[in-house]
């Protein structure tokens, strides 16, 4: 067996020395590759270079390649590989991936960060280092002349690129370049080709599902013969200093003196699903025993003081005893949020600040909302109502786990939603991070949760503040309706007692401005505006737009009236959506946000429309007229002006036709 392995190794060395190397790896199980540092080969065959803080990882073809035959000129070569950079935190970037040709496959003095674990501050830029590289960089390092935080560059013996360009690919169909986000988490294909007779190095980039473009992204004239030694290694390197990113290589093909074989995406290992961010571990090794003793003594003393103080300030009244299981201690929440430090802050709003926390007993991630109140009576009523809402159970509602009272302060504990609120995915990105399939699923999820609030619980719950910023996304990108700070409860068959108008402009039903009385129909109106918000990728009111587009509902109505309703679709979707589903959502959004409450469907009907269990109704003049008279809020001459305004502005109907419709509907 030993002699067979020796003969196999010598044959590989002979092939390499003759410049005939040709290999293709669809995954990296059992391949001839050496890995260093943080690099690992995962159970399904992925090559993962890095995945956490303060790491560098390298992976090289194990045998040195003979780049220079006897005539001394570097041979031509071709390689292509598929990579993916998957960030653990949205909108945070780190250093990228480098394809490297080097006289060594080990770098004991390599530093982290921009040095990629290969260079250090002393040898970077040294011409005797004999390194050629192609960088896929996602961090703008001004010291080395990076053009932006999303670029491709060709490097020789250092980090100053001899040429670079923003990440993009040439579209063979449109004839122009289209931008790509290297750190999008999606697999991408890279081709690197060197023609030794012309001293030309080309770098080409494209998404995984698109064939090799006709034009490269980078094309540079560079004589690698002055850089290459006789034996060189080829491979990949990556480095992370602060922001954790998963750097993967899915497949790799290389050929000396010819065109490398093309990788087939269907035969490559799949990327793993990335869940909620992991907790970092504190490094406590290295402290002298005496220092540890004094630190533990100080902590014990402080804990004793805090415990005594908490016993004095926490208040528990008789009416709260029945809600004991839902009550957290203030000390546990202080420890969970690390003392409500700003670095744990998730967001803030009108009701207070929200912090990320980890419960010490269960290691469960939670969101802790910190609310301050001045009125003691108001505090009691608020807690009573919150505890009632804490019994709500639905997969599309953010679960309220409990609360804590401390003098005039109230702390609410919720399930932790790792992806935060929906609005940042709709409005704060230059490209869409949500597919239409995800958006449609979120709409149906929120509709299901709202149906549960209206009909599925022992009491009717009016949310009163439905909007994208109050829809949170869990680890699987499911939409969950949250923030019940304005919610009101009442028994089935009765009416809510409140007459205060609350909510957010753009989502408030017209009748609320007159009566101040919330109903299930006013929730439906806000949900209709929310549907249009998700489909169109813009807020219900945007004063930066032209006067005819400021109000989203009116603009979509006009598009529907002129037969161009799909013109209102979010342009970031770039036509990648189901037309039938999109038209259903836009028309149903208009129906739900109709100015007349009697025309709006119930949430049960909305779910039937979304599930295609019932056809979407078509509005007619007769049904509109009858609906207004059935509204019950208008008497005598009040009904005609309202109907004129509604139908003339949104459906371009003459006032004569409107009057005939109302009279026929009234009869």
N, C-alpha and C positions, 0 to 999 in steps of 0.2 A: 504493500500500500504506500509506503514511504517513497519507493522509487517511482511509482506512478505519479505521485504528487510532484516529485522533483522534476520529472520529465515534462509534466504539464506546465510547471512554472518556467522551465527553460524555453519551452516553445513560445510561451507568451512573451518572454524577454526577446527572443529572436524576432518575433513578429513586430514588436515595438521598435526594435533597432532598425528594421527595414522600412519603417514608415508606412506600414500597412494596417495600422490600428483602425478598427471599425467595430463599434459596439452600440447597442441600443438597450436601454433599461426601461421597461414599462413597470415601474415600481422597483424597490431596492432590496427585496428579499434574496439573499444568497448571491449577491453580485460582488464583483471584484473592486471594492471601494473601501477606503480607510476613513474613519471618522474621528474627530478630535473635539475636545471641549464639551459644550452642551449638546452637540449634534447627536441624534439618535435615529434609528430606523424603527418606526412604530410597528405595532402588531399587524397592521394591514398593508405595510410596505411603503409608507411615506418616509421620505428623508426630511426630518425636522431639524433645522439648524439651531433655532433658539425658541424659547417660549416664556422667559421670565426676566427679572431684573439682573443687571450686572453680569451679562453672559456674552460669550462669543462661541461660535461653532464653525467648524471647518469640515469639509468632506471632499476627498480627492480620489481620482482614479489611482489605484494602488501602484501601478507600474509607470516609471518615467517614460515619456514619449520622445522618440528621436526626431526632433524638429528639423535638424540640419544634416543632410547627407554629406558626402565627401566634397561637393562643390561649395559648401559653406553658406548657401542661400536658404533661408527658411522655406519649408514646404508650405503649400496651400493646405488649409484645413476648413472644416465645416462642422458646426455643432448646433443643436437646437434642444431646448428644454422647456418644461412647463412648470411654472412656479405659482405660489399664492402667498400673499401677506395678509394675515387675519388679525386685526387689532382686537384686544380684549376690551378696550374702551372706545366708544364712538368718538370721532373727531380728534383723537389724540394720535400723533404720529411718532415714529422712531426711525432709526437708521435702517437701511434696506438690505438688499442682497447683492453680492458681487460675484461675477464669474471671473475666475483667476487662472492665469498661466504663470507658474512660478518655478524656480529651480529647486524649491523645497516644499514639502507638504506639512511641515511643522513650523510654528512661529512662537517660540517660547517667550519672546519679548514683545509680542503684539499687544497693543492697548485696546481698550473698549471704545465705544462711541464712534466717531467718524473714521477711526483707524481700522475698524472692522476686524480687530484682533490680528491683523497682518502687519501693519506698520506701527511705528511709534514716533514720538516727537523728534527723535534723533535721526532716524533713517528715512522718514518720509521725504520724497523728492530726490533721493540719492540715486544717481544713474547706475551705480554699481549693484543695485538691488535686483535688477533684471526681472521686473514684474510688469505684465500687461493685464489689464482688467477692463471689464464692462460693468459699470455700476447701475443698479436700479434703485435710485436713492429717494427716500421719502422724508428727508430732513434738510432744511436749508442752512447749510454751513457757510456763512459769509467769509470765514477765514480762508476757505479754499475755493471761493468763487462760485458756489452753487447758484444756479439761476432761479430755483424755486424749491418747493418741498415735494415735487412730483416729477422727476426728470430721469433721463437716461444719458449716461456719459461714457466716453472712452478715456481711460486713465493709463498713463505710462509712468511707472516708477513713483507714483505718488497719488495724491488726492485731487490735484488740479486737473480737471478734464481738458484734454486737447480739443474736444468738441462735445457738445451736449445739446439736448433739446427736451422740451416738455413731453411727458409720456403721451404718445398718440399712435395711431395706426392709419395707414393709407387705405381708403375705401376704394376697391376696384370698381364698385358700381357708381358712386357719386363722383369719383375722380378727385377727392380732397382728403385731408387728414382729419380724423376725429379723435377727440381727447379721450384718454383713459385714466382711471384712478388706480395707481399701483397698489394702494393699501385698501382697496375696496373689499377684499376678502374673496374675490372671484379669481379662478385660475386664469393665467395668461400664458401665451406662447411667445418664445423668443428664439430668433435665428441669428447666429453670428457666423459670417463667412469671410475668409481671408483669401485673396487672390495674390499669390506671391509674384507673379509676372507683372502685375500692375501696381503692386504694393497698396492694394485697396482693401480696407476693412469696412464691412457693412453690418449694421445692426438693424434688425426688423422686429416689429412688435405687433401683436394682434390679440383679440379675445380668443378663447380656446375653441369656440365654435365657428371661426372664420378661417378659410385657407390662407396660406402665406400671401401677404400683399405683394403687388407688383413693384412697389417702390419701398426702399428701406427708410427707416426713420433717421438713421445716421449713416453717412458715407464719408470716410476719411482716408486720405492718402498718408500712409505711415509705413516705414520700412522696418518691419519687425526683425529683420536679420541683424540689426544693430543692437537689438534688445535680447533676443533669444540666445540661450546657451544650447549646447548640444542636447542635453537631456533636461526636459521640463515636465512638470506635473500640471494636470488640468483639474479644476474642481470649483467648489463654491465656498463662500465665506459670508458670515453675518455677525452682527454685534448689537447688543442692547445695553443701554446704560440705565435708563429710568422707566420708560413706558413699555410695558410688556406687549409683545407682538409675536404671534406664531409665524415663523418663516418656513415654508414648505417647498420642497422640490418633489413633483409628482412623477416625472419621467425625464430621461436624458438620453440623447443620441450624439455620437461623435464619429467623425471619419477624417483620416489624414489623406490628402491627395484625392479628394472626391467629395460628392455631396452626401451628407449624413442622411440616414434613413429618417423618414417622417414618423413622428409619434402619433399613435391612435388614441384620442381621448377616451374612447370607449373601453380601452384595456388598462387604463390607469387606476390606481387606488383612489378611493373617495376621501374628500376632506371630512374631518370629524365635525360634528355640530358643536359650536361654542356656546356654552351656557353662561350662567351668571359669573361675574368676575370672582376669582378666588381671593381669599384673605391672605395677605402677606404675613409671613412669620417673622417675629422679632428675634434678632440675633443677640443673645445674652451671654455668649461664651467669651471668656477672656478676662472677666473682672476678678480681681484678687478676692480672696475669701473674706478679708476684713471689710472691704467695701460692700460686698454683698450682704454681710451681716448688718452693717449700719443702714443700708437701704431697706432691708426687710423690716428692721426695727422701726424705721421712720414710717414706712407704709402701714404697719400694724397700728402705730400710734395715731396716724391720721385717720385710718379706717374706724378706730374706736370713737374718735371725735365726731366724724361724719355720721356714724350710726346713732349716736346719742342725739345729734342735731335733728336727724330725720324723724326720730320718735317724737320730738317736740313739735315739728312743723306740719307733719302729715295729719290730715283731719279725716275722720271717718264718722259719719253720722248714721243714725239708726236706719234711715230709709235706704242706705247704700248696702246694708249687710247682705241682702239677697243677690247683689251683683258682685260679691266677693271674688269669684273665679275670674272675672274680667279685669280685676284691678292689679296693676303692676306697682312694685315699690319704686320710689323715686331713685333710690341708690342703684337699683338694677339698670334703670334707664340712663343714669349718668355714666355708669361703667360701659354700657352698650354703645353709647355715642362718644366715648372717650372725653366726657365732660362737655358735650355739645361744642366740640371744636369746629372751627370754620372749615377745616379740610374734610369734615364729614357732612357738610351742608349740601343737600340735594337741590333745594330751591326755597323760595319764599313767596308769600302772597298776602292777601288781605286778612287771613285768619292767623298768620304766624309763619314760622320757619319750619322746614322739614329736614330732618337729619337721618343719615344712614346709621344703623346700629346693628350690633351682633349680640344677642342674648347669651350671657356667659354659660348658663345652665344647659341650654339646648343647642347652642352654636347656630341658632336660626337667625338669618338676616331679616331685619325689620326696618320700616320707615317710621320715625317718631316725629309727630307734628307737635310743636310747642306753641300753645295758645295762652294769651294773658287776658283776663277779664277783670273789670273793676266792680261789677255788681254781683254781690253774693247771691241774691235771689236769681239773677240771670244765670249764674254758674250752676245752681241746682237744677233749673229747668233744662239747661243745655246738656248736663250730664245724664239726666233722666232720658232725654231723647236719644243721645248718642248710644246709651246702653241698649235701648230698644233697637236701634239700627244695627247694633253689634250682633243681633241674632239673625240678620239677613245672611243667606247662604246661596250663592250662585257663582258659577265659574266665570262669568263676565262682569262681576262686581269686585272691586278691591275690598278685601276682607278686613273689617275692623276687628283687631284681636283683643283690644282692651284699652284701658285708660289709667291715668294716675292723677290724683289731686294733690296740690301743694299750695296751701293758703289760697291765693287768688289766681293761681296758675293751673292750667289744665294741659295734660300731655295725652295725646292719642297715639295708639300703636297700631300700625297697619302692616299687611303683607308688603314685602319689598319687591318693587317692580324694577328689574335691572336695566331696562331700556328707557325708563323715564316716560315723559309725556309724548303723545302723538304729534303735537304741533311742531316740535323741533324737526321731525322727519318730513313734515309737509312744507315748512316755510323757511327753515334755516340752512338749506342745502342748495348748492348749485346744480346738482344732479339728484335724481330721485333715488332714495335708498329704500323705497317701498314699491314692490311690484303691484300691478293691478290686482292680482290674485290675493296678495296680502291686504290691500285696501278693502276689497270686497268682503273678505273674511272678517276684518275688523268692524265694518259696518253691520254685518249680520250679528256679530257677537254683541255689540252695543245694543242693537235692537232687541236681542234676546234678553239681555239684562234689564232693559227698560220695561219689557213686557212683564218680567217677573215682579218689578216694583209696582206696576199698575194693577196686576191681576193675580200674581202667583203667591202673594204672602197674605198673612192674616189681616193686615191693614193695607190701605192704599198709601204708597210712598210717592210723593211728587219730588223729583230731583231739583228742578227749578234752575239748574245751571249747566245744561248739557252743551259741551263744546270740546274742540280737539284738545285743548290744554288740560281738560279734566278727564281725558281718556288715557290711561296708562298701559304700557306694553310689558307683558311678562317675558320670561326667558324664551318662550316659543313664539313671540310676537303676536300673542293673542290680545285683543283689545279688552280692557276692563274699565268700566265706568267707576270713577272715584270722586272724591271731594263732596261729601254730603253735608257741608256746612250750611247750605241754604235749604236742605230738604225738609219737608213737612209730612206728617203722618195723619191719617184720619181713617175712620172705619168705613168699610164698604157700605154703599147706600146712603152715605151722608156727604156733606160738603165741608171742605176745609174752612177754618174760621179766620185765617189770616186775610187781611186786605192790603198788605204792604207789597208794593211792586219791587221785586228784586230780580237780579239777573245781569246779563251782559248785553250791551247794545249789539244789534245784529241778530240776536237769538230771541228777543222778547216779542211775543205775539202781540198783534195790534190791540186786541181787546184788553190786555193787561194795562195799557196806558189809560183806559177809560174806567175799568172796574177795579183794577188792582187785585183781582181775585184769580189765583192760579188754579188750573184744572189739568186733567190728564192731556187735554187738547193743547194746552200751552207747552207742555213737555214735547208733544209731537211736533209742534212748530219749530222748537229749538232743534229737535232731531233732524227735521228736514233741512234746516240751515247747515247742520253738521254734515249730512250726506253730501250736499253740494260742496262744502268746504273740502272734504276728502277727495271727491271726484275732480274738482277744478284746481286744487292745489293753491287756494287763496282764501283769505279771510272774508267773512260776510260783508264787512265794510272796509274799503281800502281807498282812502282819500288821495292817494298818490296817482290813481288812474284817472282817465278822462271821465267827464260828468256822466256819460251814459253807462259807465262800467263800475262806478263807485259802489253801488249796491249789488251784491252778487246775485240775489234772488231775482231782481229786476233784469239784470243782464242775461241770466240763463233763460228767463221767460221770453225775452226778446229774441234770443237765438232759437228758441223753440218755435216762436211765432213765424219766423222767417225760414224755417225748415233747415237751419244750420246748427242744431243743438250740440253736435259734436265739436263745434268750434270752441265750446266752453271747457273742453277737457284739459287737464293739467298738461302743459307742453313737455314737462319733464318725463312723461310716460312715452314720448316719441312713438305714438301710435301702437304701442305694445299693450293692447288691452282687448277684452272681449266686447265687441260692439254692442251686442244684444244686452249684456249685463250693464254696460255703461249707459245705454239709453234708458234702461229700467231705473237705474239709480238716479239719473238726472230728472226724469219725469216724476218719479216717486218723491224726490226731494222737493220739486215744485208743488206737488199735491200736498205733502205734509206741511209745507210752509205757506199754504194758501192763507190769504188775509181773513177768510171767513172760517171760523172754527168748525161749523157744521159740515163743511166740505172735507175737512181733514179726516183721514182714516184713523181707526184705533191702532194701537201697537200690535194687537193680534192680527189685524188685517195687513199691517205692514210686513209682519213675518210671513204671512201667506203669499204676499206679492214677491218678497225676496226669495222664498223657497219655490216659486213658480207653482204653488198650489192653487192660485187664483189669478185670473188675468187682471192687469192694471186697468181700472175704469177710465173711460173717456168722458171728460166733462162736456156737458151741453148747456145751452142757455136755460132750458127748462129746469134742469136739475140745480143749476146755480141759483135761479130765482126762488125755487122752493126751499133751498137750503137756507137762504138768508131769512125768509119769513119764518122758518122753523127755528131760527137762532134764538128768538125770544128776548133779545136785548134791544130790538129796534121797534119803534112804533110809528105808525102813520108815515109822514113824509121823510123820516130819518132813513128809511131803507133805500130809497131811490138814489140819493147822492152817493151813499157808500157803494152801492152796486155799480153806479156809473163810473166812479173812480177806479174801482177794482178791475172791472172788465174792460173799460176803455184803455187803461194804461197797460194791462198785462195781456190782453187778448185782442186789442184793436177792434172793438165792437162798437157800433154806433149806439147813441143814447136811445134812439127810437127802438132798436131791437132789444136793448136792455129793459126798457119799460114794459114792452110786450111780454118779455120773459118773466118778469116779476109778477105781472098781473096773472098770467096763465099759471105760474107756479103757486100763487096765492090761492087761486081757485081750486 
